[in-house]
């Protein structure tokens, strides 16, 4: 029987353990080691006073199917809920007020002309510059570039400042000037390559979608799946269900790994209490800089490559209020803040509007994001300072002066990997080096995607490789 040790109990490590448990059919003996007192990593849901507060991700994208399929496999289908799309509206804080993002904007691209032209968010000069995309030559040299360089090249500076950068900051908490386009939004690169411009690509895709609808009607007759889904009692339901399906004796918390050593084609893992585990295979489901420290003893070059993936810190402050004490209608999913506005927060999600079951009757729940690539020091402050900053910003932007009935703060120190220009080549080099060590595997958000489905897919991929051997 093959012995596998998984280091790290976040969603990638848990998914790996689950798949080894359910697909292994007794061929694998696994042990998962997590240094924290609880499993799940950044997936944390607090349920208090009728509120459901997310500490990390509040949902997962369904276009990447691994998370949705896993929820159904775990019997969670009746608790799956989508966004309240009737209230789908995002605002941008600009020039002292909230401006609705023009209807039909897809991350950075307007897909509907009239709402975009009527919007006061972008100046007429900025709109004309965005329209120039239809006439600019395509760049087809195959070289990676930053998202900022791409948007500035195709759509201009104002589109970058008011739309692209704040929207992307809400997803990757990254600096658009260094964020790899090919690793984060390859779709835009594909559109430029195929159609010569983004706007022509959008129009072509809209025509194709309309033709498909007219030809096929409603497709398979099933109700469309929301682009983003969550679970009624919080995303932590997923990690709890995974934990329940695994061997309880194989999941060990408060276990910090201090050293990993190669012993032929096997591995010895030492814990901080002096215990040693022997494994035929080891799966690193830790941040790349943690993995770097553990492999340095037997491969300094692999450690150096892993350490080159940069991480930044963030924090979230969730505040629940009585509905009657918040004058703002909160009709939307929330707002983002451009860096040029020089405010203390990146964004704010109106959680109780975005999803049902997030606040008790006659209450609302808001979640404020702080830190990221440009304001990392803000996220490192103590909780009292973070709370004060969040309340000050909500007072200035939304006019909320009431005392919250619930406050939850989550600080994520160096927890967000940055997919900088050249990321794909960097990961390819890491994986090529790691492959020199038989039965050593890397999974997690540092490599092929930061979302929950990406991490689950990593666990499934590595499990299949282990079982195939």
C-alpha positions as CSV (number, residue, x, y, z in Angstrom):
1,X,0.0,0.0,0.0
2,X,1.4,3.4,-1.0
3,X,1.9,5.9,1.8
4,X,1.1,9.5,0.9
5,X,1.7,12.6,3.1
6,X,-0.2,15.8,2.2
7,X,1.3,18.9,3.7
8,X,-1.4,21.6,4.0
9,X,-5.1,21.4,4.8
10,X,-6.5,24.1,2.6
11,X,-9.0,23.3,-0.1
12,X,-6.3,21.9,-2.4
13,X,-4.9,19.6,0.3
14,X,-8.4,18.6,1.4
15,X,-9.5,17.8,-2.1
16,X,-6.4,15.6,-2.6
17,X,-7.2,13.7,0.6
18,X,-10.8,13.3,-0.4
19,X,-10.0,12.0,-3.9
20,X,-7.4,9.6,-2.5
21,X,-10.0,8.4,-0.1
22,X,-12.8,7.9,-2.6
23,X,-10.8,7.0,-5.7
24,X,-8.0,5.1,-4.1
25,X,-10.1,2.0,-3.2
26,X,-7.8,1.1,-0.4
27,X,-4.6,1.3,-2.5
28,X,-3.3,4.4,-0.7
29,X,-2.7,5.2,2.9
30,X,-2.7,9.0,3.3
31,X,-2.0,11.5,6.1
32,X,-2.8,15.2,5.9
33,X,-0.8,17.5,8.1
34,X,-2.1,21.1,8.9
35,X,-0.3,23.4,11.2
36,X,-3.4,25.5,12.0
37,X,-6.0,24.3,14.5
38,X,-8.7,23.9,11.8
39,X,-8.8,22.7,8.2
40,X,-10.0,24.7,5.2
41,X,-7.3,27.4,4.9
42,X,-8.8,30.6,3.7
43,X,-12.3,29.1,3.4
44,X,-13.8,30.2,6.7
45,X,-17.5,30.9,7.3
46,X,-18.7,32.4,10.6
47,X,-22.3,31.8,11.5
48,X,-23.4,34.2,14.2
49,X,-26.7,36.0,15.2
50,X,-28.3,34.9,11.9
51,X,-25.4,36.2,9.8
52,X,-23.2,34.1,7.5
53,X,-19.9,35.9,7.2
54,X,-17.2,34.7,4.8
55,X,-13.6,35.2,5.8
56,X,-12.1,34.2,2.4
57,X,-13.9,33.5,-0.9
58,X,-17.6,34.0,-0.8
59,X,-18.4,31.8,-3.9
60,X,-16.9,29.9,-6.8
61,X,-17.2,30.3,-10.5
62,X,-19.2,27.6,-12.3
63,X,-17.7,27.9,-15.7
64,X,-14.8,25.9,-14.2
65,X,-16.9,22.9,-13.1
66,X,-14.8,21.2,-10.5
67,X,-16.3,22.9,-7.5
68,X,-19.9,22.6,-8.6
69,X,-19.4,18.9,-9.5
70,X,-17.7,18.3,-6.1
71,X,-20.6,19.9,-4.2
72,X,-23.1,17.7,-6.0
73,X,-20.9,14.6,-5.4
74,X,-20.9,15.5,-1.7
75,X,-24.7,15.8,-1.6
76,X,-24.7,19.6,-1.2
77,X,-26.9,20.3,-4.3
78,X,-29.9,21.4,-2.2
79,X,-27.8,24.1,-0.5
80,X,-26.3,25.6,-3.6
81,X,-27.4,29.1,-4.3
82,X,-26.6,31.5,-7.0
83,X,-26.2,35.3,-7.0
84,X,-29.3,37.5,-7.0
85,X,-28.9,38.5,-10.6
86,X,-31.9,40.8,-10.5
87,X,-29.7,43.0,-8.3
88,X,-26.6,42.5,-10.4
89,X,-25.0,46.0,-10.4
90,X,-21.5,47.0,-9.5
91,X,-20.6,50.6,-8.7
92,X,-17.3,52.5,-9.0
93,X,-16.3,55.2,-6.5
94,X,-15.1,58.1,-8.6
95,X,-15.0,61.9,-8.1
96,X,-16.8,61.8,-4.8
97,X,-19.7,59.5,-5.7
98,X,-20.7,56.0,-6.7
99,X,-21.2,55.6,-10.4
100,X,-23.0,52.4,-11.7
101,X,-20.8,50.3,-14.0
102,X,-22.4,50.6,-17.4
103,X,-24.8,47.7,-18.1
104,X,-23.1,45.0,-20.1
105,X,-19.5,45.7,-19.1
106,X,-17.7,42.3,-19.0
107,X,-14.7,42.9,-16.7
108,X,-13.2,45.5,-19.0
109,X,-15.3,45.4,-22.1
110,X,-18.6,47.1,-22.9
111,X,-20.9,44.6,-24.6
112,X,-23.8,47.1,-24.9
113,X,-23.2,50.4,-26.6
114,X,-26.0,52.6,-25.5
115,X,-25.6,52.2,-21.7
116,X,-21.9,52.7,-22.1
117,X,-22.3,55.9,-24.1
118,X,-24.7,57.3,-21.5
119,X,-22.6,56.5,-18.5
120,X,-20.8,59.4,-16.8
121,X,-18.1,57.1,-15.4
122,X,-15.9,57.5,-18.5
123,X,-15.3,60.9,-20.1
124,X,-16.1,61.3,-23.8
125,X,-12.4,61.5,-24.5
126,X,-12.0,58.2,-22.7
127,X,-14.9,56.6,-24.6
128,X,-13.5,57.7,-27.9
129,X,-10.1,56.2,-27.0
130,X,-11.8,52.9,-26.1
131,X,-13.5,52.9,-29.5
132,X,-10.1,53.2,-31.2
133,X,-9.7,49.5,-30.2
134,X,-11.6,48.6,-33.3
135,X,-8.9,50.2,-35.5
136,X,-5.7,49.4,-33.7
137,X,-3.5,46.5,-35.1
138,X,-3.4,43.3,-33.1
139,X,-0.2,42.3,-31.2
140,X,0.5,38.7,-32.1
141,X,4.1,38.1,-31.0
142,X,3.1,35.5,-28.4
143,X,4.9,37.4,-25.6
144,X,3.3,37.7,-22.2
145,X,2.4,41.2,-21.1
146,X,0.8,42.8,-18.0
147,X,-2.9,43.4,-17.9
148,X,-2.2,47.2,-17.5
149,X,-0.1,47.3,-20.6
150,X,-2.7,45.4,-22.6
151,X,-5.6,47.6,-21.5
152,X,-3.7,50.7,-22.0
153,X,-2.6,49.6,-25.4
154,X,-6.1,48.5,-26.5
155,X,-8.5,50.8,-24.6
156,X,-6.5,53.6,-23.0
157,X,-5.6,55.0,-19.6
158,X,-9.1,55.9,-18.4
159,X,-10.4,52.4,-19.1
160,X,-7.5,51.1,-17.0
161,X,-8.1,53.4,-14.1
162,X,-11.9,53.4,-13.9
163,X,-12.8,49.9,-15.0
164,X,-10.0,47.4,-15.4
165,X,-7.7,48.0,-12.5
166,X,-10.4,48.2,-9.7
167,X,-12.3,45.2,-11.1
168,X,-9.2,43.1,-11.3
169,X,-8.0,44.2,-7.9
170,X,-11.2,42.7,-6.5
171,X,-10.3,39.3,-8.0
172,X,-6.5,39.1,-7.7
173,X,-5.6,41.9,-5.2
174,X,-2.7,42.5,-7.6
175,X,-0.9,45.3,-9.3
176,X,-2.2,45.5,-12.9
177,X,1.2,46.7,-14.0
178,X,2.7,43.3,-13.2
179,X,-0.3,41.0,-13.5
180,X,0.2,38.4,-16.3
181,X,-2.4,38.6,-18.9
182,X,-1.9,35.1,-20.3
183,X,-2.1,33.6,-16.8
184,X,-5.2,35.5,-15.6
185,X,-7.3,36.6,-18.6
186,X,-6.2,34.6,-21.7
187,X,-9.6,35.1,-23.2
188,X,-8.8,38.7,-24.0
189,X,-5.6,37.7,-25.6
190,X,-7.5,35.1,-27.7
191,X,-10.0,37.7,-28.7
192,X,-7.3,40.0,-30.0
193,X,-5.6,37.2,-31.9
194,X,-8.8,35.8,-33.4
195,X,-10.7,39.0,-34.2
196,X,-8.0,41.7,-34.3
197,X,-9.7,43.8,-31.6
198,X,-11.6,43.3,-28.4
199,X,-14.7,45.2,-29.6
200,X,-14.9,43.2,-32.8
201,X,-14.5,40.0,-30.7
202,X,-17.4,41.0,-28.4
203,X,-19.7,41.8,-31.3
204,X,-18.8,38.5,-33.0
205,X,-19.4,36.5,-29.8
206,X,-22.8,38.2,-29.2
207,X,-23.9,37.4,-32.8
208,X,-22.8,33.7,-32.3
209,X,-24.6,33.5,-29.0
210,X,-27.8,35.0,-30.5
211,X,-27.7,32.5,-33.4
212,X,-27.2,29.6,-31.0
213,X,-30.2,30.7,-29.0
214,X,-32.4,31.1,-32.0
215,X,-31.3,27.7,-33.4
216,X,-31.4,25.7,-30.2
217,X,-34.0,27.5,-28.2
218,X,-33.3,27.0,-24.5
219,X,-30.7,24.3,-25.1
220,X,-31.3,21.3,-22.9
221,X,-34.3,22.9,-21.2
222,X,-32.6,23.2,-17.9
223,X,-32.5,26.5,-15.9
224,X,-29.3,28.3,-16.5
225,X,-26.6,27.9,-13.8
226,X,-25.5,31.1,-12.1
227,X,-22.0,32.2,-13.0
228,X,-21.1,32.3,-9.3
229,X,-22.5,30.0,-6.7
230,X,-22.1,29.5,-2.9
231,X,-23.6,27.4,-0.2
232,X,-26.5,28.4,2.0
233,X,-24.5,28.1,5.2
234,X,-21.3,29.5,3.8
235,X,-18.5,28.1,1.6
236,X,-17.1,26.3,4.7
237,X,-19.9,23.8,4.1
238,X,-17.8,22.4,1.3
239,X,-14.6,21.9,3.4
240,X,-16.7,20.5,6.3
241,X,-18.3,18.0,3.9
242,X,-14.9,17.0,2.5
243,X,-13.6,16.5,6.0
244,X,-16.5,14.3,7.0
245,X,-15.9,12.0,4.0
246,X,-12.2,11.5,4.8
247,X,-10.6,9.2,7.4
248,X,-10.7,11.2,10.6
249,X,-7.5,9.6,11.8
250,X,-5.7,10.7,8.6
251,X,-6.5,14.4,9.1
252,X,-4.1,15.9,11.7
253,X,-4.3,19.6,12.7
254,X,-1.8,21.5,14.9
255,X,0.9,19.6,13.1
256,X,3.7,21.8,11.7
257,X,6.2,20.3,9.4
258,X,9.7,21.5,10.0
259,X,11.8,19.4,7.5
260,X,11.3,17.1,4.6
261,X,14.2,14.9,3.5
262,X,14.5,12.6,0.5
263,X,15.3,9.0,1.3
264,X,16.0,7.4,-2.1
265,X,12.7,7.7,-3.9
266,X,10.8,8.1,-0.6
267,X,10.5,10.9,1.9
268,X,10.9,11.5,5.6
269,X,8.8,14.2,7.2
270,X,9.7,15.7,10.6
271,X,7.2,17.6,12.7
272,X,7.8,20.3,15.3
273,X,7.2,17.8,18.1
274,X,10.0,15.6,16.9
275,X,7.9,12.9,15.3
276,X,8.8,11.5,11.9
277,X,6.6,10.2,9.2
278,X,7.8,8.1,6.3
279,X,6.1,8.5,2.9
280,X,6.4,7.0,-0.6
281,X,5.0,10.2,-2.0
282,X,4.6,13.8,-0.6
283,X,2.1,16.4,-1.8
284,X,2.9,20.0,-1.0
285,X,-0.4,21.9,-0.7
286,X,1.2,24.9,1.0
287,X,2.0,28.4,-0.2
288,X,5.0,28.3,-2.5
289,X,7.3,30.1,-0.1
290,X,6.4,27.5,2.6
291,X,7.1,24.7,0.2
292,X,10.4,26.4,-0.7
293,X,11.6,26.3,2.9
294,X,10.7,22.6,3.2
295,X,12.5,21.5,0.0
296,X,15.6,23.7,0.4
297,X,17.4,20.9,2.2
298,X,17.4,18.6,-0.8
299,X,17.0,21.0,-3.7
300,X,18.1,24.6,-3.3
301,X,17.3,25.4,-7.0
302,X,13.7,24.3,-6.7
303,X,13.4,26.2,-3.5
304,X,14.7,29.4,-5.2
305,X,12.2,29.0,-8.0
306,X,9.3,28.5,-5.6
307,X,10.4,31.5,-3.6
308,X,10.1,33.8,-6.7
309,X,6.3,33.6,-6.6
310,X,5.4,36.8,-4.7
311,X,2.5,36.9,-2.2
312,X,0.7,39.9,-0.7
313,X,-1.4,40.4,2.4
314,X,-5.1,41.4,2.6
315,X,-7.8,41.8,5.2
316,X,-11.6,41.8,5.2
317,X,-13.9,43.5,7.7
318,X,-17.5,42.4,7.7
319,X,-20.1,44.5,9.4
320,X,-23.8,43.7,10.0
321,X,-26.3,46.5,10.5
322,X,-30.0,46.9,11.2
323,X,-31.6,47.6,7.9
324,X,-33.5,50.7,9.3
325,X,-30.2,52.3,10.3
326,X,-28.7,52.2,6.8
327,X,-30.2,54.8,4.5
328,X,-28.4,53.7,1.3
329,X,-30.6,51.3,-0.8
330,X,-27.7,48.8,-1.3
331,X,-29.3,47.8,-4.7
332,X,-26.3,46.0,-6.2
333,X,-23.4,43.7,-5.4
334,X,-21.2,46.5,-4.1
335,X,-18.5,48.9,-5.3
336,X,-14.9,49.0,-6.3
337,X,-12.4,51.8,-5.7
338,X,-9.8,52.9,-8.3
339,X,-6.3,53.4,-6.9
340,X,-6.3,57.0,-8.2
341,X,-9.0,57.8,-5.5
342,X,-6.4,57.2,-2.7
343,X,-8.9,55.6,-0.3
344,X,-8.1,53.0,2.4
345,X,-10.3,50.3,0.9
346,X,-10.2,48.3,-2.3
347,X,-13.9,47.4,-2.5
348,X,-17.0,46.6,-0.6
349,X,-19.4,43.7,-1.2
350,X,-23.0,44.1,-0.2
351,X,-23.2,40.5,0.8
352,X,-26.8,40.3,1.8
353,X,-27.8,41.7,-1.6
354,X,-25.5,39.5,-3.6
355,X,-26.7,36.3,-1.9
356,X,-29.7,35.2,0.1
357,X,-29.4,33.8,3.7
358,X,-26.5,36.1,4.6
359,X,-28.3,38.3,7.1
360,X,-31.3,37.9,9.3
361,X,-34.6,39.7,8.4
362,X,-34.4,43.5,8.7
363,X,-30.6,43.4,8.6
364,X,-27.8,43.9,6.0
365,X,-24.3,42.6,5.8
366,X,-21.4,44.4,4.1
367,X,-17.8,43.2,3.6
368,X,-14.9,45.6,3.1
369,X,-11.6,44.7,1.5
370,X,-8.3,46.2,2.6
371,X,-4.7,45.8,1.5
372,X,-3.4,44.1,-1.6
373,X,-0.5,44.9,-3.8
374,X,-0.6,48.6,-3.4
375,X,-1.7,49.0,0.3
376,X,-0.3,45.9,1.8
377,X,0.7,47.7,5.0
378,X,-2.9,48.6,5.7
379,X,-3.8,44.9,6.0
380,X,-1.1,44.3,8.5
381,X,-2.6,46.7,11.0
382,X,-4.3,45.5,14.2
383,X,-8.0,44.6,14.2
384,X,-9.2,47.8,16.0
385,X,-7.4,50.0,13.3
386,X,-8.9,47.9,10.5
387,X,-12.4,48.2,11.9
388,X,-12.0,52.0,12.3
389,X,-10.8,52.3,8.8
390,X,-13.7,50.3,7.4
391,X,-16.3,52.3,9.4
392,X,-14.7,55.6,8.3
393,X,-14.8,54.6,4.7
394,X,-18.4,53.4,4.8
395,X,-19.4,56.6,6.5
396,X,-17.7,58.7,3.8
397,X,-19.0,56.6,0.8
398,X,-22.3,55.2,1.9
399,X,-23.3,57.6,4.8
400,X,-23.4,54.7,7.3
401,X,-22.9,56.1,10.8
402,X,-24.8,53.5,12.8
403,X,-23.1,51.1,15.2
404,X,-22.8,47.6,13.6
405,X,-24.5,44.7,15.4
406,X,-21.8,42.3,14.3
407,X,-18.2,42.7,13.2
408,X,-15.8,40.0,11.9
409,X,-12.2,40.7,10.9
410,X,-10.0,38.3,8.9
411,X,-6.4,39.1,8.2
412,X,-4.6,37.1,5.6
413,X,-0.8,37.5,5.9
414,X,1.0,36.7,2.6
415,X,-1.9,34.6,1.5
416,X,-2.5,35.8,-2.0
417,X,-0.1,34.7,-4.8
418,X,0.7,37.2,-7.5
419,X,0.6,35.9,-11.1
420,X,3.2,38.3,-12.5
421,X,4.3,38.6,-16.1
422,X,6.0,35.3,-17.1
423,X,4.1,33.3,-14.6
424,X,3.4,30.4,-16.9
425,X,7.0,30.0,-17.8
426,X,7.9,30.3,-14.1
427,X,5.5,27.5,-13.2
428,X,6.7,25.3,-16.1
429,X,10.2,25.6,-14.8
430,X,9.1,24.8,-11.3
431,X,7.2,21.7,-12.4
432,X,10.1,20.6,-14.6
433,X,12.5,20.8,-11.7
434,X,10.0,19.1,-9.3
435,X,9.6,16.2,-11.7
436,X,13.2,15.3,-11.1
437,X,12.1,14.1,-7.6
438,X,10.0,11.0,-8.0
439,X,6.6,11.1,-6.1
440,X,6.9,14.8,-5.2
441,X,3.8,16.9,-6.2
442,X,2.7,20.5,-6.0
443,X,-0.9,21.7,-5.7
444,X,-2.6,24.9,-4.7
445,X,-3.3,28.5,-5.7
446,X,0.3,29.4,-6.6
447,X,0.4,27.6,-9.9
448,X,-2.6,27.2,-12.2
449,X,-5.4,29.3,-10.8
450,X,-6.3,31.1,-7.5
451,X,-10.0,30.0,-7.4
452,X,-11.6,27.2,-5.5
453,X,-12.3,25.2,-8.7
454,X,-8.7,25.5,-9.7
455,X,-7.4,24.2,-6.4
456,X,-9.9,21.3,-6.5
457,X,-8.8,20.5,-10.1
458,X,-5.2,20.4,-8.8
459,X,-6.1,17.8,-6.2
460,X,-7.9,15.7,-8.7
461,X,-5.0,15.8,-11.2
462,X,-2.4,14.8,-8.6
463,X,-4.6,12.1,-7.2
464,X,-5.0,10.5,-10.6
465,X,-1.2,10.7,-11.2
466,X,-0.5,8.9,-7.9
467,X,-3.1,6.2,-8.5
468,X,-1.9,5.7,-12.1
469,X,1.5,4.8,-10.7
